[in-house]
């Protein structure tokens, strides 16, 4: 289960962002995970929730968007979605395809709590 | 109230940066580099032992052998005549990452190599996410496993350039169809180069050695 290592990388990147940009509480971290990235979202959340407790991200949630697999045919130039793990062009049956999406493992955003200004008196 | 800060960052950017440094060093030194992946017990170490015995007189081969525990695989490769073999014991981690490889690479000295092979931890899931600076991944599968493995582990077969089917001497004893495994693998990755061999009987090994020699020659002349 390498999702624990992945969760650790996510935490390190976000802690670094907090430090360099002097950010407040991180409510959520947005992730894009490709359907053929080899990462299982449930396992990633499980790993993240286990190791976040010892950090300032102990209340942070992951918001995961799963990206379907899509490719472009090198032969006929048409784009298509890869369904049922068939990696060939549905128009001309060529197996020479370029992956366009589905392999992502990216942090796309952070949601930061805005500090409320406390008025005196 | 919250504000959203956009961030386009690859989770494995640190790993990818180190992998790019490894790739630059190997390319500069004209070393062909392979990352061997498979389930535990498919025969990665056996194939590498045979490869060392057959090719060590005509090319300089360096290897790192990753294992969760023990240095047994590295010891086997040294016994097979390997001079530049380094173990990486991950101590529980299910995959190698670029940091582990870049730590041992100086001990192997890539300026004095033709071929560098990384034997990854036996696992068809986790190593697929980590670039180690290799030219290509070689995935092994043996006939004692299921012929539907490419469909079960598509990420690994999609990211590999070569598939080696090992233990073909046992085909008659197993419900494993060569035709089915090849069909499944090519469905996931139509560009896969496929070898069928048996480390035990030696069948098919010559084609594998010839391909490795061409690979090394191509890299040297690049």
Interface residues (C-beta under 8 A of the other chain):
Chain A: X1 X2 X5 X6 X9 X10 X12 X13 X17 X21 X23 X27 X30 X31 X36 X37 X38 X39 X85 X86 X87 X88 X94 X95 X96 X97 X105 X106 X107 X108 X109 X110 X111 X112 X113 X114 X116
Chain B: X1 X2 X3 X4 X5 X6 X7 X8 X9 X10 X11 X12 X13 X14 X15 X93 X94 X95 X97 X125 X126 X128 X129 X130 X151 X154 X155 X156 X158 X186 X187 X188 X189 X190 X191
